[in-house]
Structures are given as structure tokens and as C-alpha cells.
Amino acid sequence: MAKYPLLGSSQSPEELSLTVKGFVVALLPVLSLLLSKWVNAEVLAELVNAVFGAVGACLVVWGIIRKFKK
């Protein structure tokens, strides 16, 4: 976070700011509202599940890699 100090946490400079995390979470309903105009609700729900599943899986793999990297 040293390169972008505004994104860093005030509690721990190495961590991402709670404001940034909150913004990402708040962005989801807005994207859902915008996409619902063009995409069926069932398809949108499946898309959200797929994206969060993929992101979660990537985070798990990255966490495992970081544990063995040290």
C-alpha cells in the first residue's frame, strides 16, 4: 500500500482500507440494478454466484501459495 497511501488502512498500512472494501461491497447492488435491465434475474443470480465462486477459489489458492512461499 506504500505506492497508493490513500488505499491503505489507518490501522495497518499493509492492509487495504475498510473504505475501499466497503466501496466494493456497495458497488454490487448498483451493478445488479444496472445489469437487471438487460439480463434476466435468474441469469444475473447465476452470474453473481459464478463470479463470487471464482473469486473465492482464487483467494483460497492464493492463500495456500502464500503459506508455502515463505
C-alpha positions as CSV (number, residue, x, y, z in Angstrom):
1,M,0.0,0.0,0.0
2,A,3.1,2.3,0.1
3,K,2.6,3.1,-3.6
4,Y,-1.0,4.2,-3.0
5,P,-1.3,5.5,0.5
6,L,-5.0,6.5,0.1
7,L,-5.9,2.8,-0.3
8,G,-4.1,1.8,2.8
9,S,-5.7,1.2,6.2
10,S,-5.2,3.7,9.0
11,Q,-4.9,0.7,11.5
12,S,-2.4,-1.3,9.5
13,P,-0.7,0.3,6.5
14,E,-0.1,-3.1,4.9
15,E,-3.8,-3.8,4.7
16,L,-6.4,-2.5,2.3
17,S,-8.6,0.3,3.7
18,L,-12.0,-0.6,5.1
19,T,-13.4,2.3,3.0
20,V,-12.2,0.6,-0.2
21,K,-13.6,-2.8,0.9
22,G,-16.9,-1.1,1.8
23,F,-17.0,0.6,-1.6
24,V,-16.5,-2.7,-3.4
25,V,-19.4,-4.3,-1.4
26,A,-21.6,-1.3,-2.0
27,L,-20.9,-1.4,-5.7
28,L,-22.5,-4.9,-6.1
29,P,-26.2,-3.8,-5.7
30,V,-25.6,-0.9,-8.1
31,L,-24.2,-3.3,-10.7
32,S,-27.0,-5.7,-10.1
33,L,-29.6,-2.9,-10.6
34,L,-27.9,-1.8,-13.8
35,L,-27.5,-5.3,-15.2
36,S,-31.1,-6.3,-14.4
37,K,-32.3,-4.0,-17.2
38,W,-30.5,-6.1,-19.8
39,V,-30.2,-9.5,-18.1
40,N,-32.8,-11.9,-16.8
41,A,-32.9,-12.1,-13.0
42,E,-32.1,-15.9,-12.9
43,V,-29.1,-15.4,-15.3
44,L,-27.9,-12.5,-13.1
45,A,-28.1,-14.6,-10.0
46,E,-26.1,-17.4,-11.6
47,L,-23.6,-14.9,-12.9
48,V,-23.1,-13.4,-9.4
49,N,-22.7,-16.9,-7.9
50,A,-20.2,-17.9,-10.6
51,V,-18.1,-14.7,-10.2
52,F,-18.0,-14.9,-6.4
53,G,-17.2,-18.6,-6.6
54,A,-14.3,-18.0,-8.9
55,V,-13.0,-15.1,-6.8
56,G,-13.3,-17.2,-3.7
57,A,-11.5,-20.1,-5.3
58,C,-8.7,-17.8,-6.5
59,L,-8.3,-16.3,-3.0
60,V,-8.1,-19.8,-1.5
61,V,-5.4,-20.8,-4.0
62,W,-3.5,-17.5,-3.4
63,G,-3.7,-18.0,0.3
64,I,-2.2,-21.5,0.0
65,I,0.6,-20.3,-2.3
66,R,1.4,-17.5,0.2
67,K,1.7,-20.0,3.1
68,F,4.2,-22.2,1.2
69,K,6.0,-19.3,-0.4
70,K,7.7,-18.2,2.9
